[in-house]
Amino acid sequence: MRTTLMLAMDNDIKSIVIPAFGGLCGGVPANKVCKMMWEGYRQIMNPPEKIDWDYANRYKLEE
């Protein structure tokens, strides 16, 4: 999600459809897909100063 948004912005794409990565074929629960996609969007709109293990562990995305 994050990389897709970054590429869209870099290429001046104004409209995009982003599939729920891993949602159907990967069997990832919809609420987890939604949370991961939201985090990707949030990082693009409000980038952290740095991304490290402390940052990653704060969000507990695997729960």
C-alpha positions as CSV (number, residue, x, y, z in Angstrom):
1,M,0.0,0.0,0.0
2,R,2.6,2.5,1.1
3,T,4.9,1.7,-1.9
4,T,1.9,1.9,-4.3
5,L,0.9,5.3,-3.0
6,M,4.5,6.5,-3.2
7,L,4.8,5.4,-6.9
8,A,1.4,7.0,-7.7
9,M,2.6,10.3,-6.2
10,D,6.0,10.1,-7.9
11,N,4.2,9.6,-11.3
12,D,1.5,12.3,-10.7
13,I,-1.3,9.7,-10.8
14,K,-4.5,11.5,-9.6
15,S,-6.8,8.4,-9.4
16,I,-5.9,4.9,-8.4
17,V,-7.7,1.6,-7.4
18,I,-5.7,-0.3,-4.8
19,P,-6.7,-3.9,-4.2
20,A,-6.9,-5.4,-0.7
21,F,-3.5,-7.0,-0.8
22,G,-3.6,-10.6,0.6
23,G,-7.3,-10.3,1.3
24,L,-8.9,-13.0,-0.8
25,C,-6.2,-15.3,-2.1
26,G,-3.9,-14.8,0.9
27,G,-6.6,-15.5,3.4
28,V,-5.7,-12.4,5.5
29,P,-8.7,-11.3,7.6
30,A,-10.4,-8.1,6.3
31,N,-9.8,-6.2,9.5
32,K,-6.0,-6.9,9.3
33,V,-5.9,-5.9,5.6
34,C,-7.7,-2.7,6.5
35,K,-5.4,-1.9,9.4
36,M,-2.3,-2.4,7.2
37,M,-3.6,-0.3,4.4
38,W,-4.6,2.5,6.7
39,E,-1.1,2.4,8.3
40,G,0.5,2.7,4.8
41,Y,-1.8,5.6,4.0
42,R,-1.1,7.3,7.3
43,Q,2.7,7.0,6.8
44,I,2.5,8.7,3.4
45,M,0.3,11.5,4.7
46,N,2.2,12.0,8.0
47,P,5.6,10.5,7.5
48,P,7.5,9.5,10.7
49,E,11.0,11.0,11.3
50,K,12.5,7.5,11.0
51,I,11.2,4.0,10.6
52,D,13.0,1.6,12.9
53,W,12.1,-1.4,15.1
54,D,10.9,0.8,17.9
55,Y,8.5,2.4,15.4
56,A,7.3,-0.9,14.0
57,N,6.8,-2.5,17.4
58,R,4.7,0.4,18.6
59,Y,1.8,-0.5,16.2
60,K,1.6,-4.2,16.9
61,L,0.3,-4.8,13.4
62,E,0.6,-8.6,13.7
63,E,-2.0,-8.8,16.5
